[in-house]
Amino acid sequence: GNASDYTTRWTSDKTVTIVNGATTNTVTAKNLTSGTYTFYAFATDNVHSCDAKSEPFTVEVWNNPTIIVTPDNSEVCKGESTNVSAKLQTGNGSFTWTYNGRTENGEKINVTIQDTTTIHVSGTDENGCSSETDTTIRILPIPTLTIEGEKTICEGNTNGVQIQLSGAKKYSVENVGDYTSNSENDKVNVTLK
């Protein structure tokens, strides 16, 4: 007979939302969570009232992957570079990164940061399922350095010039040496000769 001679119904072994096709030859279900679903079609002959049930049709719904993003440094100085890598919580996958108008592929990228930057990564697993996540690399504030000390000395002074540096924790004074303090507020005494 023709299609109008039959009424079709669909059912599943689990609760599903059938968004269209509940009484047609094609069905669409949405918002399926991970697991196995078995669907059956029932057809009723509208002329003779005979019922028929289809063979089971099984659909496996896979979990979307979980992406783990790891930057080597989540805070850098302006203009510095850092590596950012991604992996799936389980299994292997491919990754696409987007940031500052750029797109790159691979498990690891190297980015040079000029401003605090949010990096978007999408990952696809071996089953073709995908997820997305973001990570942010922040710019460290530039320290404000202060130099205090003697501004005049007498000719022939062999003691050098005493200065104090503040505003950072580490200092490198050319031709003199490196210095460290406990905090940005501490002063470091340096003798220039």
N, C-alpha and C positions, 0 to 999 in steps of 0.2 A: 504494500500500500504506500501511499504518499505520507509525507511528514505529518499532515494534519490528522491522520488516522491514529496517531500515537500521542500520549502524554508522557513526558519524561520528567523524572524526579531524581535528585542527587542526594546522597547521604554520605557520611563519613563516620569512622569509628571514634573520632574525637570531635569536640565542639569546634566548629569553624564558622567564619562569617563568609557566606556566599554573597558576593556583591552583584553578580548578574549571572544569568544562565541557570537559575535554580530549576526552571521547568523547560529548558531547551537542551539541545544536543551538546552544547559547550558550556562549561562552568568556569567561573573565576572565583577563587577564594583569596582573602587577604589577611595580613597580620598573623601569619602562621609562625609560631615559635618553633624552636628546634625540636626535632623528633621525627617520627615516622607516622604518616597519615595514610589511611587506606580509604579510597573512595569507591562507591558503588553507584551505578545508574540503574534506575528502575523505569521500565516502560510499560505502559498500559495500553492495550489495543482498545481504542475508543469504540470500535465496532462490535467486538466480541467480549470485551472486558477481561481479556487474558493478561496476566502480569508476567513480566520477565525481569530477571535480575542479572546484571553484567558480572563478568569475572572481576575480582578486585583489581584496582589500579592503585599502586603504592607510590607515594611521593616521600622522599627523604629531604627534610629541611635541615640544613647545616647551620651551626652558629656562625655569626660574623666574627672575624678574628679580633683579638685584642692586641693593639699595637703598644709596644713599650719604646718610648723615645728617651735617649740618654745623650745630653750634651756633655762634652768634655768640661766645659765651663758654662754655667748659666749666667755669669756676670763677667764682662770683659771691659777693658778700656776702649774708648772710641778708636776705631781703625784697626783693632786687633782681630785676629781670626780664631775660630774654634771649630772643632769637628762636632757634628751631631749625627748620631747613629740611631737606627730603628731596627727592631726585630719583632716578630710575632710571639705572643706568649707560648703558643704551641705551633710547630710546623714551620715551613718555609714560606716566603712570600716575596713580592716585588713592591717597591715603594716609589711614590712620586711626591716630591717636595715642591712647595711654592712659597716664595717670600720675596718681598720688594720687587714684584713684577717678574721674577725669574722662576723657571721651572727646571728641576733636575731630577734624575732618576738614580736609584741605587740604594744600598743599605746604609751608606755613610756619605755625608756631604761636608764640605769645608766652607764656612761662611765668614766673610769679613763684615763686621758690624760697625756702622756709622751712627746709628740711633737704636734705641730699644726696638727689637724686631720680634714679631710673632711669626713663627714658621709653621706652616700647615703641612701635614704629611698624610697621604692616603696609602693604605696597604691592601694588597689583594693576596689571598692565600691560594693554595694549590687547587682548591675547589672553585675558584672564581668569586668567592665571597669577599667583600671588602668592608673596611672601616676607615674612619678618619679621626685625627686628633691634632692638637696644637701644642707647641712649646714656645716659650718666650725667652730670648736672650736679652738681658738688660745691660745698659751702659753704666759703668761705675762712674760716680761723680769725680771730676778732676779736682785734686786737692788745691787749696789756696795756700801757697807757700809764703812764709814771712821770714825775712832775714833782718836781724837786729845786731848791733855791735858797734865797735869803734869805727868812726868814719875818718878819723885823722890819726896819724902816728908821727913820731919824730923820725927824721932821717937817721939811719944807722940802727934803728930798732931791730934787735935780733930775736925778740920774743914772738914776733908775728902779730897778726891781727886776730883778735878774738871775736867770733860771731856766734849767734844762736839761730838755729833753724827750727821752724815749727810748721805744722800743717799736714805732715805726712808721718808715716811710720818708718819708711826707709828712704835714705838719701844717698846719693852718690855724688861726691864732690870731685870734679876732675883734677887729677894730679895730686889729690890729697887722700882720698879713701872713701869707704862706704861706712854709713852710720845707721843705727837702728834705735827707735824709741818705742816705748810701751803704748803710746797713744798719740793721736794727731795733735793733742794739746800740750804734750811734753816738749820742752826745748832741748835741742841737742847742741852741745858746745863744740865748736870746730876752731882749730887754730890754723890760720893761713900763713905760710912762711914763704 
